[in-house]
Amino acid sequence: MIHIRLAWHGIIHHRQQFGPFLLASTVLMAVNFTFFAVLNNTGLKTIEMGEAIRSVTTIGAVFTIILSAIFMLYANNFLNKQRNQDLSIYSMLGLRLHDLRFIVIIEQMILWLLTIVMGIIAGTTFFRLSFLLLKHLLGSNTLVEQLPVRAIVSCCILFSVIFCCLIIYNIYQLHQVKPIQLMRQSQATEKAPKNRWLMSWFGLALLGTGYAISVMTKPNLSAILQFMLAVVLVTVGTYILFIMGSITLLKYLKSRPHFYYRPNHFIAVSGMLFRMKQNGASLASICLLCASILVTMVASVSLFVGEGQLIKQWNPLDIMTLSQSDTLLQHEQQIVHLGRQHDIKIGNIYQASMTMPIIGDFSGNQYISHTNISKGVSQLSTMTLADYNQIQGTKLKLKDDEVLVYTQADDFHQQTLKINGHTYHSQTIAHFKLAANYGHSIFKPIFIITANQQVAQTINPQKWLRINGFNLYGGTQKQRYQFAQQLQTQLKLDNASYTASPILSYTFHAIFGGLIFVGVLVSMTMAIATALMIYYKQISEGYADRWRFKTLQQVGLSSDETKQAIHSQVLLVFMLPILGATIHLGFALPALKSVLSLFSMYNLSLLLTVSGVTIILLVVGYLIIYALTTKAYQRIVIHR
């Protein structure tokens, strides 16, 4: 009985530390519960693209589980330092090692039980709200809310395993030192670190290499692998720079007398210097978590917001076919009849000939074809001016050595074009009604308009295809979708030959809606981890600085000077993570743009707008969290 009372007393006495831990573990359990509930929802198996949504959700669930386990281990390490003070007192009062071990086990079981109970309550409530968001993002009325027992059981098992690991770890740590050493361990401070310029330069080199790879990444099949390599290098470089580079920075500031020998700067720099090895790792983790939130939200929101533009790029007309013949013209009466059945009017049918695309990339004004598609960035097709004039309603004229160039990304502005050993005078055009993405590939479509078929075949000797298309007028979204599906079935066309914007709209809405749903949940998890990491960092700093500030106040340091020293410490070090995260995103944008280009997302202004708004929201949230935690730090330092 005494063990239970002591364990409960420890939690109540240190509620300032255990409270946020319980809050965070409860919210993390609620987020994990939401993932499990979505994965176990039988309705996803019945809707189209349900498997794709499940795949995206599975990736998000795995990431959230890993992050939850890592964060709880981090928070547990902080709680251990506070717990050791109590255990050392119990040891001095006569409790033996097995008594201390029993107290630790009971304490963890109490935390586990509170987390399970509060997590289930919060999880069921949060799931209902998030499920409404998921239904809205997917645009599905057939998806029914379910609270499967398997989700509750899975979540309870997950957090039971995590808490069992924490118990084993805590008992192992308890056996590593003698009970009388626990007090010394809880109050131990770090020695002044050495200035390691070589490691600082190595970290800077890794960071610069990662940035260089990100900036030079091209939108081809290897873009994702290059982006992952850049992420690894930037991650390692960030940890080295924050651990070693921050020491170098502080020692540099210490060597500047005009800066260092001011009361607020002197206290902040000298205090931080002795704990920078541990602080650097925490600051690097906060920086990377903030950067991860930015990248996750920017990518998912950009795809979701740019969905309409993406459909237009893949399908400039509502219904389009690519085949060896004029499929739509041959079945015009059948198409009109099917449209009447769905209250839809059929627009004019456009038709033209185009060569099958060749994979390659521009190098200046020269187009170089690639047999290795992993190096390819774009796919080039040719078309005659006669077809172009008929489609666009223009009366342009071209000579044999003149061409018109259309790119969806609007990234070709050369006066001449070199291809297959020939040079042509080129002029860029801004709009083309039949600029379809052949085969819905990841390659950027390029259309070259030539004077005649002979020039077109000289540029691209591939076989000719017939492209047909028309727009739909009237009808509801559901009627258009049913019309597009039935038309494909009646014409017996495969997905490579037939494409329809109503089907693409439904598909993209489901995939991108699932992505942003997972992105929001994952970002929420990372935000929780970031907020609690900042909080625990401030609290640990407060307890470490309390006696130092108390001594300084006894020799004449005023309350205002104490607050100025705290403010200086914040500006010197703790704003570095959000600054580093913003810099990381800035260098990640070129690689992110290349990766999004694989989804035919070429709108740079949209990407920059979403990035700017996301950065502002993150900075505001970061400052609010930091202001609250800094007040807790001040209360510990000044009022105790």
N, C-alpha and C positions, 0 to 999 in steps of 0.2 A: 504493500500500500504506500509506503514511504517513497518508493521509486516512482510511482505514478504521480504523486503530489509534487515531487521534485521536478519531474519532466514537465508537468503542466505549469509549475511556477517559472521554469526557464522560458517557456513560450510566452507566458503573460509578461514576465519581466522584460523580455527583449521583443515585445510586440512591434516596436518600431522597425525591427529587422525581419521578424517572422511574418508580420502582416503583409508586406509587399510580396514576400515569397508565396504565401497562400493565395493572394490575389492573382499573381502571375501564373501559378500552377493551375488555378481554377480556369482562367481564361484560355490557357494553352489546352487544357482538357476539353473545353467547350469547342475550340477550333478543331481539334482532332476528332471530337465527336461528330462535328458537322461533316468532315471528310468521310468518316466511316458510314454515316447515315446516307450520304449521297451515293457512295459506292455500293451500298446494300439496297438501294432503291430499285425495286423490280421494274418500275415504270421506265427507267432509262433503257432497258433492254427492248422495249416495244417501240420507242420513237426512233426516227431516222437520225443518224449520226450519234446515237446513244453510246456506241462503243468508243467512238472518238472522244466523247466527253468523259467517259470512264477512264480512258487512257491518260488524258490530261490531268484528271482529278487524282489518279494513282500517283503520278509524278509529284504533284503538290503534296499529297499525303505523306509520301516517303520523306520528302524534304522537311516537312513540318515535324515529323516524328524525330528525325535526327537532330533538328534544331532544338526541339523541346528537351531532349535528353542532354544535349551539350549545355544548354542554358541552366537547367536544374542542377547539373554538376557544378557549374560555375557559382551559382547562388549558394549551393551547399558548402562550397569551400569558404565563402565569406561567413556563413553562419557558423561554421566550425571554429573560426577564429574567435567569435563572440562566445560560443559555447564552452570553449576551453577555459575561460575565466571562471565559469560556474563549476566546471568539473574539478578544477584545481582547488577551489574552496572546499568542495565535497571531500576531496582526497585528504586535505589537511584536517578535516573533521572526523576522519576515520574510515570513510568508505573505501573499499578495496576495488581492484581493477574490474572484477566481474560485476560489482555494483554499478560502476560507471558505465560499463558496457550495457547493462540492463536499462539504465536511464536513457542512453542514446537510442536503444531499440524502441522503447516505449515512446519517446519523443517523436521518432520518425513514423511510428504507427499512428500516433495522434494526427500528425500532419497529413499522412496518407488518407486516413478516414475523413478528415475535413475536406481534403482535395476531392475525393471521390464523391462525397455528398453534394458539396457546392458545385462541383464540375458537372454532375448530371443535371442538377437544377438549372444552372446557367446554360449548359449545352442544349437542353431541350428548348429553352426560350430562344437562344441565339440561332438554333437550327431553323426554327419557324420563320424568323426574320430573313435569314440567309436563303432559305428555300424560296421565299417570295421573290427575292432578288434574282435567284437562278431562273425561275420561271419567266420573269420579265426579260432577262437577258437572252434566254433561248426563244422567247416568243411562243411558248408551247402552252396550250390549254389542257392537254391530255396528261401532263405530268402531275401525279397525285402525291401529296405529302404523306410520308410514312415515317414512323419512328420504330425501326426494327430493333428487336431485342439484341440481335447480333452486334449492332453498333454499340450499344451500352456495354455488353460483355467485352467486346474487343477493346474498348477504351479503358475499361476497368483493368483488364489484363495488362495493357500497355503501361499504365501508370503504376500498377502493382510491381511490374518488372523493374521500372525505373527506380521506385522507392526501395526495392530489395537491393538493387545495385548500390544505392546511396548508403543503405545500412551496412552492407559488406565493406564498402570503402571507408566509412566512418569507424567501424570496428578495427579495420586494418590500421588506420591512422592512429587509433587509440593505443594499439599494441606497439607502435613504433617508438613511443616515448614513455618515460616513466611519469606517473601522475604528477609528481612534484614539478616536472618540467613543463606542464601544460600552461601554467601562468606565464612562465618566461616565453614560451612559444607564442602565446596570444599577444604579448607585448613586444615581441621581437621586431627590430627595425633593420632595414637593410644598410649595408655599408656603402660608402660613396663609390659609385661605379667609375671604372676607368674610361677615359676618352679613347674610343676606337675609331679612328678616321678610316681605316681600311674597310671595316665592315659597313660604315656609313656610305662610303663610295660604292661598295658592292651592292648595297640595297638600292642606291640611286641608279646604278647601272641596270639592275633588274627591272626597276620601275620604268626607266627610259626605254628599255627593250620592249617591255609590254606595251607601252604607249605607241612605240614605232610600229609594232605589229598591228595594233588596232587601227592606226591611221592608214596603213598601207593595205589593209584587207580589201580584197576585191569581191564583188557580189557573185561568186561562183560556188561550186559544191564544197570547196574547202573552206568557205568563209566561217562556218560554225566551228570547225576544228581550230582554225586560226584564232577565233575569238576566245575559245576555251583555253588555248595556250597563253594568250594575253592575260586572261583572268588569273591563271596560276602564277605567272610572273609578277603581276601587279600585287597579288595577295602576299606572296613571299616578300617582295620588295617593300610593301607597306609595313609589314611586321618588323623587318630589319630597320627601316628608317624611323619608325616610331620608337623602337627600343633603343637603338644605337644613335640614330640621327638626332633624337630629342635630347639625349645626353650631350651630344656634340653642340647642339644649339644652346642648351643651358650653360654649358661651360664657356661657350663663346660670349654669352651675355654676362657671365660672371667676370670675364676678362675685360669688360667695358666699364671702367670706374664710374663714368658719368651716368650710366644706366643702373648699375648694380647697387651702388651705395646710396640708394633712396629707400626709405623705410618699407614702402609697400613692395617694391621690386626685390629688395634684399631678402625679405621674409619669404616671398613666393618662390624665388629662384633657389635659395638655399634649401628650403623645405622639399621642393619637388625633386631636386637633384639626388637626394638620398633614396628616393623611392621610385626612380624612373624606370628601372627594369620591369617592375610589376605594372606600373602605370602605363608604360609604353605598350605592353601587350593588350591591356584593357582599352586604351585609346585606339589602337589599331583595329581591334575587334569592333568597336563602336563605329569607326570610320567605314569598315567593310560592310557592316550591317546597313548603315545609311546608304552606301553606294548600291548595295543589293536591292534595297527598297526602291531607289530611283530607277535602276535599270529594269526591274520587274514591272513597275507601274508604267514607265514610259513605253516599253515594248507592248504590253497588253492593251493599254489605252489607245496607243497609236493605231494598232490593228483594228480595234473595235470602232474607233471614230472614223477611220479611213475605209470602212467596209464598203460604203456606197461608191467611192471613187475606184476601189479595187474591182468591183463588179463591172463598172464602166470600162475599165482597162481590159478586163478579160472578155467582156461581152458588150461592145459598143452598140449592138442591136439586141433586142430582147431574145430573138431566136436566131441562131446561126448554125450553118453546116459547112463542113469542109470535106469534099469528096471528089471523085473523078468526074461527076456529072452534076447538072443543075437539079438537085434533089427536090428543092422546094418548089421550083417552077413546074416540075413534072407532076406534082401532087397539089397544085394550087387549089383546085376545087374541093379536094378532101380537107385541106387545111381550113378553108373558109367555112365549110360545113361544121367542122369540129369547133371552130371559134364561136359559131352561133349557138351551139349547145351550151357554151359556158358564158354567153353574153359578152363576147369579146370580138372586137373588130380587128381585122388584119390590115396592117399598113402596106405600103409599097414594098415589093420584094426586090432587094438589091442583089446584083450578081457581078462577079468579076473573076478573073483568072490570076493566080499568084503561084510562084514557084515554091516548092517545098523548102523550108528554111535550112540554112547551113549555120552550124554553131561556130562562134568565133568571138573576137573582141576588137575594139578600136585601139590602135596605137597611134596617137596623133590623128592624122587624116587618113591613115591606112587601116583597112579592115583585114585582119589576119584570121583565117579559119583554123580551127583546132580539131584534130582527130580525137584527142583526149578531151572528153566532155567535161572532166573535172576542172579544166582550165578555162572553159568557155564562160562567157558572161552574157552574151546576147545571141539571138537567132535572126538571121537576115533573109528576107524574102524580096523578090522583085515583082513588079507589076507594070503594065503598059500605061502610058499617058491616056490612051483612049478610054480604058476602064476607069481610070481616076477621074477624068472629066465627066464621064457619065454618072458616076456615084456622087461627086461633089457638086455637079451642075455648073462646072467651070468650062472655060475655053482656052486653057493654057496651051502653049506650044513649046517644044523642046527640040534641040539639035541632038545629034547622035552622041556628042561628047558632053551633054548636059543631063543632070539628074536632079530629082527632088528627093529629099531625105526626111523621113518621119521617125522619131523615136518617142516612146511614151515618157521616158525620163527627161526628155528635152536636154540632152547632154552632148549633142553634136552641133557645133557651130563653125565648122571649117568651110573654107571657100572652095576647096577641092577634095575629091575622094579618090583614093588609090585602092584598087582591088584587082586581083588576078593579073597584075602587070599592066593595067590600063589606068589612066588618070582622067577624071571627069570633073567638070565644073559643077559644084553642088549648091543647092539652095534648100534651107531647112523650112519645112511646113509645120504649122502649129496644130492642124486638125485634119483628121482622116476618119471618115465614118466607119470603115471596115477594118480598123486597126485591131484585129483580134489576136489573142495569144494562142498560137497554134499548139494544140495538145495540152493546154493549161500547164505549160512547163514553167520551170523556175527561171528560164532565160528571158532576158529583156527583148521584146520584139522590135525589130527595125524593118522599115519598108522603104525600098528604093524604087522610085517611079522613073521609068525610062521612056525614051522616044518611041521604041517599038520592041517587038518580041526578040529580035536578033540581039539587041543590046542587053535586054533582060537576061537572055540565056548566056551571054558572054560574062555577065557579072555573076550569075548564079545558074550553073548548068543542070540543076536538079529538075525533076519532072514537074509538070504543071498540075495545079489543083484548082477546082472550082469552089469559090466561096460564095455562099448565099445567106441572106438574112433579111429580117423584117421586124418591125416594132409591133407591140400589142397596145390596143386602146380599149379602155373600159374594163369592166370585170373587177372582182375583188382580188385581193392577194391570194386567197385560197383557190379561186377559180383559175387564176393565171398559173398557179403551181400545178393544178390538176391538168390543165390544158397542155402545159409543157411536158408533163410526164406521159400523158396519153399520146401526144404527137410523136414522141420518141419511140414509143412502143409500136404505133401503127406504121411508122416509116422504117422500123427495124434497123435503127442506127445505134452504133456503139458510142461510148462516151468520148472517144477520140474524134469522132466525126460530127458529133452533135453537142451543142452547148446552149443553155437557156438561162437568162438572168433570174427568172423566178426560182429555179432550182438552186442556182449559185447563191442567191440571197438567203434562202433557207439554210443552206449548208454553211455559209460563212457566219451567219448569225448564230448558229449553234456552236460552231468551233470557237469563234472569237468571244462569244458570250461565255462559254466554258472557260476560256483562257483568262478573261478578266475576272471571273468569279474566283478561280484558283489564285490569280495574281493578287486580288484583294485579301484573301485569307492568308496567303503566304506573307504578304507585306505586313498584315496585321500581326502575325506571329513574330516577324523580325522587329517590328516596332515595339512590341511588348518586351522582347529580349533587349533591345537597345535602351528603352526607358528604364528597365530594372537594372541593367548594367550601369547606366549613369547614376541611378539612385544609390546602388550599393557602393559604387566607386566614391561618391560624395560622402556617404556615411563612414566608410572605412577611412577616408582622408580626414574626416572630422575627428574620429576617435584617435587617429595617429597624431593629429595636430593639436588636440585639446590641451595636453600638458605643456606643449611647447608655447602655445599662445598664452596659457595661464602664467607661465614663467615670465614671458615678455610683458604681460599686463602688470605683473607685480613690480617690474623694474621701470614702469612708466608708459607702456604702450596704451594709448587711449582706445575707446570703443570704435571711434570713427577711423582711426588708423588701422585697427584690426579689420574693419569692413573693407577699407581700401586695399589692404594686403590680399584679402580673399578675392576681391574684384580683379586685382592684378594677376592672381594665380589663374583665374578663369580665362582672362584674355590671353595670357602667355601660353597656356597649354590646352585647356579644355575646349576651345573653339577650333582647334586643329582638326578634329574628326569631321565636322561638317564641311570645313573648307576642303579637306582632302577628298571627301566624298563628291563634292561638286567638281573638283578637278578630275577625279576618276571618271565621272559621267561625261565631262567635256571631251576627254580623250577616247571614251568608249563610243561616242556618237557615230564616228565614221564606220566602225565595225558594226555597230547596231544598225546603221543605215544599210550596210551591205547585207546583213542577215535579213532585214525586213524586205530588201529588194528581191530576195528569193520568193517572197509572197506577193511580188509585183507592187510593193509599197514604195513608191518613188517620191512621195510628197515631202520634201525636206522642210518646208515651212511648217507643215503640220507637226513633224517630229520635233522641231525646235520649240514650237508653241507648247506642246504637251510637256516637253522637258522643262521649260521655264516655269510653267504653272506647278509642276510636280516639285521642283526645287523650292519654290516659294512656300508651298504647303509644308514640305518637310522641315524647312528652316524655321517656320513659325512654330510647328509642333515641337521641334528640338529646343527652341528657346523657352517655350512654355514649360516643358518638362525640366529643363535645366534651371529655370528660375525657381520652380518649386523645390527641387532637390538642393539647390544652393541655400535656400532658407533653412532647410533641415540641417545643413552643414553649419550654418551660422549659429543655430540654436545650440548645437553640440559644443561648438568652440567658445561662444561668448557667454552663454547662460548657464553653463555647468562648471 
